[in-house]
Structure formats: C-alpha cells, structure tokens
Amino acid sequence: MSARGRFHMPRKSLPPFRENEAGESVQSPLVLRDPRFSQSLERGLAILGCYSPETPVLGIAQLADRLRMSRSTTHRYVITLVALGYLEQVTPGRQYRLTLGATRLGMGVMNAVELREHAMPLLLELSVQAGFTASLAVLDGSVVQYIDRIRNTRSGRPQQPLVALDLAQAAHITALGKLLLAYLPDPVHRDALRELTLFKAGPKAITNKQQFAGELRKIREDGIATEDEELMVGLVAIAAPVRNYAHEVVAAVGLSANRSVIEMEALADQLSPHLIATADRISARLGFRRADEPHHALGDLYGPAFEGHGT
C-alpha cells in the first residue's frame, strides 16, 4: 500500500489551526472541545499526513503552509517526530521524509484491520458453537490489545461483533497475553520477561517471575494457554496461537467463560481442540499451513463436545 493509503489526510479534513501574532492558537469551532483532546498529537499526525507518493520530501516552510502553522511551531513538531523515529532529515537542507518507523506504524494498523477481517467470521462461528465469548488479540509491550471480541450472552445469539481496539489488559493475567508472551522470539522473550511487572489481579494470578517463566515454557510446549481466575474471580479462559505465512505467532484467539457454567478443566479438555482448529483456520487465511493438519469444513470441527455448552 502506498504512503498515501497509510497516512494521507484529505486537506478538507485538516482542522484550520494557526497561530495569531501573539502566538495564540486559533482554531475552527469544528475542533473537538473535549478537554482530553490533544492538540499536540493532532498536529503531529497532521504533519505525517502531509506526505504522499507525490510529495515524499517536504520542508518546514511547505509543511507550515499546508497546515497553516508558524514555521517555528512546525519545526518544533518536526524535530520531535525526528527524535521519535518517524521522520528523517534529507541532506542537504531542511527537508524531511518518512522513515521505516512511520511505515511500520502504518502497516501495524493495516495488519490489525486485515487480521480482523480474516478472523471475524470464524470467531463468530466459534462463539456461536461454543456458547462462550470469543476474542482475538495482539501483544503491545506488556499489554494484550483486543482486535475483536464477540460476547456470547447464552441467550441463543451472540452479541454483534465488537471492534474492541480500546480494550486492553495486562498480558500476564490473561490466557491471550500469556500465550503471546510465551511465543515471543529470543532474545525479545527474555527481555520482556525481565521487564515485566507481575501484579496480583485475580486470586490466582502468578506474581513470581520464576514460576511465571515456567508457565510460559509449558504454554509453548502444549500450544495452549489457560487462565484460571487470574484476571478476576470466576473467569476462566483458554487461548491458542495465530500464525502468519512465516510461521510467526502474530495474534491469539481465545474462549472465556464463567466457572459457574464450566470448570477450567472442562473448558480446556473439551474445547481446546476446536479453539486450536479455529486458530489454524485463521492462520491459513494469513498464509500459514500446518503440515499435520488437514483442511476441515467448519461443520466437521464441532461435534458432541459442544453439546451442553451452546444455547
């Protein structure tokens, strides 16, 4: 995808912010009035949005004119973006272009959208057949970020698919997060474990680093992660890896339930094979193939194990 597709913001969508002679910001009434609104972030993203295949290199004056900001203010934001690794200076002159860091930022968003599109129908069918909440998530540092989540109310129909990009949890207290931490490549895995802060959320959360490292090793050996009241009282969950064409674990898919409905052992024993099959089918849509896994029709994957769990 082109840089325009990743970052371009149409001129008419840019808020007409500028500075008056006193250096005060003057903005259109269309700009958000929410006190949490960050003008600095808005301006930084607007600068990135100025770049396109037609204008891959821009100077301070050009950026300032496009965004109707003073050159000094524009230069300050550009220097910040350079320091953060999203822009780089083109020698000679005060010209700047996007870096690979900016490209990865855009591709991360694109990959998340693509992943959700591939996974959503399979996630929905898994939730319907299992009768439990199905989730898809990726790892963001020490946090697991949900890409999609389909809550099953056990009323016969799951809720509509929920884009849960604003929903995140500490990785070490969720099955999804533990699985993703377990499959981090070395030395990233060691660094992540060393920097991880283990705090107690649910009654069974692991807070000992050595014990947690052992848990991650077991997850990698078994290919499945479990969560037994580690996030909160009564919540149990399982998770399986989603891989891409390069056999890299890029996401995790999971099922969660209340232990008043199903015990941890039953959830893992009865539904893990179906969860893994769903994860493999999502992986197949990303180009991954298991040498030992034949292609099944979805209807063949769900049998008597689901009886009593659906609604």
C-alpha positions as CSV (number, residue, x, y, z in Angstrom):
1,M,0.0,0.0,0.0
2,S,1.2,3.5,-0.8
3,A,2.2,6.1,1.7
4,R,-1.0,7.9,0.7
5,G,-3.1,4.9,1.7
6,R,-1.4,4.7,5.1
7,F,-1.1,8.3,6.2
8,H,-2.8,10.7,3.8
9,M,-5.4,13.0,5.3
10,P,-7.5,15.0,2.8
11,R,-6.9,18.7,3.0
12,K,-10.6,19.4,3.8
13,S,-10.4,17.1,6.9
14,L,-7.4,19.0,8.4
15,P,-8.6,21.4,11.1
16,P,-7.7,25.0,10.2
17,F,-5.4,25.7,13.2
18,R,-2.9,28.5,13.0
19,E,-1.3,31.0,15.4
20,N,-2.0,34.7,15.6
21,E,0.5,37.4,16.0
22,A,0.5,36.9,19.8
23,G,1.4,33.2,19.3
24,E,-2.0,32.1,20.4
25,S,-3.7,29.1,18.8
26,V,-6.7,30.0,16.6
27,Q,-9.0,27.1,15.7
28,S,-12.3,26.4,13.9
29,P,-15.3,25.6,16.1
30,L,-15.2,22.2,14.4
31,V,-12.2,21.2,16.5
32,L,-13.1,18.9,19.4
33,R,-13.8,20.8,22.7
34,D,-13.2,17.8,24.9
35,P,-10.6,18.7,27.5
36,R,-8.9,15.4,26.8
37,F,-8.3,16.3,23.2
38,S,-4.6,16.6,22.4
39,Q,-3.7,19.3,20.0
40,S,-0.1,18.3,20.0
41,L,-0.9,14.8,18.9
42,E,-3.3,16.2,16.3
43,R,-0.6,18.4,14.8
44,G,2.0,15.6,14.8
45,L,-0.4,13.3,12.9
46,A,-1.3,16.1,10.5
47,I,2.4,16.5,9.7
48,L,2.7,12.8,8.9
49,G,-0.5,13.1,6.8
50,C,1.1,15.6,4.5
51,Y,3.4,13.0,3.0
52,S,2.4,11.1,-0.1
53,P,3.9,9.4,-3.2
54,E,3.6,12.8,-4.9
55,T,5.2,14.7,-2.0
56,P,7.7,12.2,-0.4
57,V,10.0,15.0,0.8
58,L,8.8,18.2,2.4
59,G,10.5,21.2,4.0
60,I,9.5,23.2,7.1
61,A,8.1,26.0,5.0
62,Q,5.9,23.6,2.9
63,L,4.6,21.9,5.9
64,A,3.8,25.1,7.7
65,D,2.0,26.5,4.7
66,R,-0.1,23.3,4.3
67,L,-1.1,23.2,7.9
68,R,-1.3,27.0,8.4
69,M,1.1,26.9,11.4
70,S,4.0,29.2,12.1
71,R,7.4,27.9,10.9
72,S,8.8,27.8,14.4
73,T,6.0,25.7,15.7
74,T,6.2,23.4,12.7
75,H,9.9,23.0,13.2
76,R,9.4,22.1,16.8
77,Y,6.9,19.3,15.9
78,V,9.1,18.0,13.1
79,I,12.2,17.8,15.4
80,T,10.0,15.8,17.8
81,L,9.0,13.4,15.1
82,V,12.6,13.0,14.0
83,A,13.6,12.2,17.6
84,L,10.8,9.6,17.8
85,G,11.9,8.0,14.6
86,Y,9.0,8.8,12.3
87,L,10.8,11.5,10.2
88,E,14.4,11.8,9.0
89,Q,16.2,14.8,7.5
90,V,17.3,14.7,3.9
91,T,20.8,16.2,3.5
92,P,21.4,18.9,2.5
93,G,18.7,21.4,3.6
94,R,15.8,21.3,6.0
95,Q,13.9,18.7,4.0
96,Y,12.3,15.7,5.7
97,R,10.8,12.4,4.7
98,L,9.0,9.4,6.4
99,T,11.1,6.7,7.9
100,L,10.7,3.0,8.1
101,G,9.4,3.6,11.6
102,A,6.5,5.5,10.2
103,T,5.9,2.8,7.6
104,R,5.8,0.1,10.3
105,L,3.3,2.3,12.3
106,G,1.0,2.4,9.3
107,M,1.5,-1.3,8.4
108,G,0.6,-2.2,12.0
109,V,-2.8,-0.6,11.7
110,M,-3.3,-2.2,8.3
111,N,-2.3,-5.6,9.6
112,A,-4.7,-5.3,12.5
113,V,-7.6,-4.4,10.2
114,E,-6.7,-7.3,7.8
115,L,-6.4,-9.7,10.7
116,R,-9.8,-8.8,12.0
117,E,-11.4,-9.2,8.5
118,H,-9.9,-12.6,8.1
119,A,-10.8,-13.8,11.6
120,M,-14.2,-12.3,12.3
121,P,-16.5,-14.9,10.6
122,L,-14.5,-17.8,12.2
123,L,-14.5,-16.0,15.6
124,L,-18.3,-15.6,15.3
125,E,-18.9,-19.2,14.5
126,L,-16.7,-20.3,17.3
127,S,-18.6,-18.2,19.8
128,V,-22.0,-19.5,18.4
129,Q,-20.9,-23.1,18.6
130,A,-19.1,-23.0,21.9
131,G,-21.6,-20.7,23.6
132,F,-18.8,-18.6,25.1
133,T,-17.1,-15.3,24.5
134,A,-14.5,-15.5,21.7
135,S,-11.7,-13.0,21.4
136,L,-8.8,-12.1,19.1
137,A,-5.8,-10.1,20.5
138,V,-2.3,-9.0,19.8
139,L,0.6,-8.1,22.1
140,D,1.6,-4.5,22.7
141,G,4.5,-4.5,25.1
142,S,3.3,-5.9,28.4
143,V,-0.4,-5.4,27.4
144,V,-2.7,-7.6,25.4
145,Q,-4.7,-5.4,22.9
146,Y,-8.0,-6.8,21.7
147,I,-8.6,-6.7,18.0
148,D,-12.1,-8.2,18.2
149,R,-14.4,-9.7,20.8
150,I,-17.7,-11.4,20.4
151,R,-19.5,-11.8,23.7
152,N,-21.9,-14.7,24.0
153,T,-24.8,-13.9,26.3
154,R,-26.0,-17.5,26.3
155,S,-29.4,-16.2,25.1
156,G,-29.2,-18.2,21.8
157,R,-27.4,-15.5,19.9
158,P,-24.0,-13.8,20.5
159,Q,-23.8,-10.1,20.5
160,Q,-22.8,-8.3,17.4
161,P,-19.0,-8.4,16.7
162,L,-17.3,-5.7,18.7
163,V,-14.3,-3.8,17.5
164,A,-12.5,-3.6,20.8
165,L,-9.4,-1.6,19.9
166,D,-9.8,0.4,23.1
167,L,-9.9,-2.8,25.2
168,A,-6.7,-3.9,26.8
169,Q,-5.5,-6.0,29.7
170,A,-2.2,-6.7,31.4
171,A,-0.7,-9.7,29.5
172,H,0.4,-11.7,32.4
173,I,-3.1,-12.2,33.9
174,T,-4.8,-13.3,30.7
175,A,-4.6,-16.5,28.6
176,L,-4.3,-14.5,25.5
177,G,-1.4,-12.4,26.9
178,K,0.4,-15.3,28.4
179,L,0.3,-17.2,25.1
180,L,1.7,-14.2,23.2
181,L,4.5,-13.7,25.7
182,A,5.3,-17.4,25.5
183,Y,5.8,-17.3,21.8
184,L,8.0,-14.2,21.7
185,P,11.3,-14.9,19.9
186,D,14.5,-14.8,21.8
187,P,16.1,-12.5,23.0
188,V,12.8,-10.5,23.0
189,H,11.2,-13.1,25.2
190,R,14.0,-12.8,27.8
191,D,13.9,-9.0,27.8
192,A,10.1,-8.9,28.0
193,L,10.1,-11.3,31.0
194,R,12.8,-9.3,32.7
195,E,11.0,-6.0,32.3
196,L,7.5,-7.4,33.2
197,T,5.9,-6.3,36.4
198,L,3.8,-9.1,37.8
199,F,0.9,-7.8,40.0
200,K,-2.0,-9.6,41.5
201,A,-5.4,-9.0,40.0
202,G,-7.5,-12.2,40.4
203,P,-6.9,-14.6,43.3
204,K,-4.7,-17.0,41.3
205,A,-2.5,-14.5,39.4
206,I,1.1,-15.5,39.3
207,T,3.4,-12.9,40.8
208,N,6.7,-14.9,41.0
209,K,9.0,-14.5,38.0
210,Q,10.4,-17.9,38.1
211,Q,7.0,-19.6,38.4
212,F,5.7,-17.4,35.5
213,A,8.7,-18.3,33.3
214,G,7.8,-22.0,33.9
215,E,4.2,-21.3,33.0
216,L,5.3,-19.8,29.7
217,R,7.6,-22.7,28.9
218,K,4.6,-25.1,29.5
219,I,2.4,-23.0,27.2
220,R,4.9,-23.2,24.4
221,E,5.2,-27.0,24.9
222,D,1.4,-27.5,25.0
223,G,0.4,-24.9,22.3
224,I,-2.4,-23.7,24.5
225,A,-2.7,-21.2,27.4
226,T,-5.1,-21.3,30.3
227,E,-6.4,-18.6,32.6
228,D,-7.9,-19.7,35.9
229,E,-9.2,-16.7,37.9
230,E,-6.0,-14.7,37.2
231,L,-7.8,-11.6,35.9
232,M,-10.8,-11.8,38.1
233,V,-12.8,-14.1,40.3
234,G,-14.8,-16.7,38.4
235,L,-13.3,-16.0,35.0
236,V,-11.6,-18.9,33.1
237,A,-10.2,-18.9,29.6
238,I,-8.1,-20.7,27.0
239,A,-6.1,-19.3,24.1
240,A,-4.3,-20.6,21.0
241,P,-1.8,-19.1,18.6
242,V,-2.5,-17.5,15.2
243,R,0.5,-17.7,12.9
244,N,1.3,-16.0,9.6
245,Y,2.9,-17.3,6.4
246,A,6.4,-17.1,8.1
247,H,5.2,-19.3,11.0
248,E,5.4,-16.3,13.3
249,V,2.8,-16.0,16.1
250,V,1.1,-12.7,15.4
251,A,-2.1,-13.0,17.4
252,A,-4.0,-15.2,19.8
253,V,-7.6,-16.4,19.7
254,G,-9.4,-17.3,22.9
255,L,-12.5,-18.5,24.6
256,S,-13.6,-17.2,28.0
257,A,-16.4,-18.2,30.4
258,N,-17.5,-18.1,34.0
259,R,-16.6,-21.1,36.0
260,S,-20.1,-21.3,37.4
261,V,-21.0,-22.5,33.9
262,I,-17.9,-24.6,33.1
263,E,-14.9,-25.5,35.1
264,M,-11.4,-24.7,33.9
265,E,-10.5,-28.4,33.3
266,A,-13.6,-29.0,31.2
267,L,-13.1,-25.8,29.2
268,A,-9.5,-26.9,28.3
269,D,-10.2,-30.6,27.8
270,Q,-13.4,-30.2,25.7
271,L,-12.9,-27.0,23.8
272,S,-9.1,-26.7,23.2
273,P,-9.2,-28.9,20.0
274,H,-11.9,-26.7,18.5
275,L,-10.1,-23.5,19.5
276,I,-6.9,-24.7,18.0
277,A,-8.7,-25.7,14.8
278,T,-10.2,-22.2,14.6
279,A,-6.8,-20.6,15.2
280,D,-5.3,-22.7,12.5
281,R,-8.0,-21.7,10.0
282,I,-7.4,-18.0,10.8
283,S,-3.7,-18.7,10.3
284,A,-4.4,-20.4,7.0
285,R,-6.0,-17.2,5.8
286,L,-2.7,-15.4,6.6
287,G,-0.8,-17.9,4.6
288,F,0.2,-20.4,7.3
289,R,-0.2,-24.2,6.8
290,R,0.2,-26.9,9.4
291,A,2.0,-30.0,7.9
292,D,0.0,-32.3,10.2
293,E,-3.4,-30.6,9.9
294,P,-5.8,-31.5,7.0
295,H,-8.2,-28.9,5.9
296,H,-11.7,-29.4,7.5
297,A,-15.0,-27.9,6.8
298,L,-16.1,-25.8,9.7
299,G,-19.1,-28.0,10.3
300,D,-16.8,-31.0,10.8
301,L,-15.0,-29.3,13.7
302,Y,-17.9,-29.0,16.0
303,G,-19.5,-32.2,17.4
304,P,-20.7,-33.7,20.6
305,A,-18.0,-31.7,22.6
306,F,-20.2,-28.7,22.2
307,E,-23.4,-30.2,23.5
308,G,-24.4,-28.5,26.7
309,H,-22.2,-25.5,26.1
310,G,-24.2,-23.8,23.4
311,T,-27.6,-22.2,23.9
